[in-house]
Structure formats: C-alpha cells, structure tokens
Amino acid sequence: MTTKLTLTVEKNIIEKAKLYAKHSGRSLSELIENYLETLTEENTDKTLSPTLKKIVGKVKLPADFDEKKELRAYFENKHL
C-alpha cells in the first residue's frame, strides 16, 4: 500500500532531483522510496552503494576506482 508523504527540501535540490529522475527514466517518488528502503535495510553491505550493488559482476572497474570522486565529477560537469 502506498501513502502520501510531504517533505520540506531546498528548492534547488528538488529541481536537481527532478532533472536526475527525468534523465534516469524514473519518478522522484521512486528514487526517494528506493533510497529510504536502502537506508532501512537490516543487513546492508555498507561498503557498496546501491548503484554499485546492482552492477557488481557486470562491469569490471579498476581496483583504484573511487565512486564518490567519479560521481562528484559527473554532477559537477552536468550541473555547473
């Protein structure tokens, strides 16, 4: 069963999140729901992000791959 949730978020964050959702082909509600589910999972492996967990074994990354650094660079490039 779904239920409505009202959040208070900075306007610029909402705009960026809506753009991200649109470009990823998902709704903002879906993104937030997935994030909240990830936060509340009991036996979560904290060393990998949910995004990386989905592609583990499908993509070979270099041993020194820094996900946070790459993600930051991507968004800086995209939104600045």
C-alpha positions as CSV (number, residue, x, y, z in Angstrom):
1,M,0.0,0.0,0.0
2,T,1.4,3.4,-0.9
3,T,0.8,6.5,1.2
4,K,1.5,10.2,0.6
5,L,4.5,11.8,2.2
6,T,5.1,15.5,2.5
7,L,8.8,16.7,2.6
8,T,10.4,20.1,3.0
9,V,13.5,20.3,0.8
10,E,15.5,23.2,-0.6
11,K,14.1,24.3,-3.9
12,N,17.4,23.9,-5.8
13,I,17.7,20.3,-4.5
14,I,14.2,19.4,-5.7
15,E,14.9,20.9,-9.2
16,K,18.2,18.9,-9.5
17,A,16.5,15.7,-8.2
18,K,13.6,16.1,-10.7
19,L,16.1,16.5,-13.5
20,Y,18.0,13.5,-12.4
21,A,14.8,11.4,-12.2
22,K,13.8,12.5,-15.6
23,H,17.1,11.7,-17.2
24,S,17.2,8.3,-15.5
25,G,13.7,7.4,-16.6
26,R,12.3,7.1,-13.0
27,S,10.0,9.2,-10.9
28,L,11.2,11.3,-8.0
29,S,8.9,9.2,-5.7
30,E,10.6,6.0,-6.9
31,L,14.1,7.4,-6.3
32,I,13.2,8.5,-2.7
33,E,11.4,5.3,-2.0
34,N,14.4,3.3,-3.1
35,Y,16.7,5.5,-1.1
36,L,14.6,5.1,2.1
37,E,14.4,1.3,1.6
38,T,18.2,1.2,1.3
39,L,18.6,3.2,4.5
40,T,16.4,0.9,6.4
41,E,17.6,-2.5,5.2
42,E,18.8,-4.6,8.1
43,N,21.7,-6.5,6.6
44,T,23.1,-3.9,4.2
45,D,26.6,-4.1,3.0
46,K,27.8,-0.5,3.7
47,T,30.9,-0.8,1.5
48,L,29.0,-0.6,-1.8
49,S,26.3,1.9,-2.8
50,P,23.0,0.5,-4.1
51,T,24.0,1.6,-7.6
52,L,27.2,-0.5,-7.5
53,K,25.4,-3.4,-5.9
54,K,23.2,-3.6,-9.0
55,I,26.1,-3.9,-11.4
56,V,28.6,-6.0,-9.4
57,G,29.9,-8.7,-11.7
58,K,28.6,-7.0,-14.8
59,V,31.1,-4.2,-15.1
60,K,34.8,-4.5,-14.4
61,L,36.1,-1.4,-12.6
62,P,39.8,-0.6,-11.9
63,A,40.9,-1.6,-8.4
64,D,41.5,2.1,-7.5
65,F,38.0,3.3,-8.7
66,D,36.7,6.0,-6.4
67,E,32.9,6.0,-6.8
68,K,32.3,9.2,-4.8
69,K,35.0,11.1,-6.7
70,E,33.6,10.0,-10.1
71,L,30.0,10.8,-9.1
72,R,31.0,14.2,-7.8
73,A,32.9,14.9,-11.0
74,Y,29.9,13.8,-13.1
75,F,27.4,16.0,-11.3
76,E,29.8,19.0,-11.3
77,N,30.2,18.6,-15.1
78,K,26.5,18.2,-15.6
79,H,25.1,21.0,-13.4
80,L,27.8,23.6,-13.4
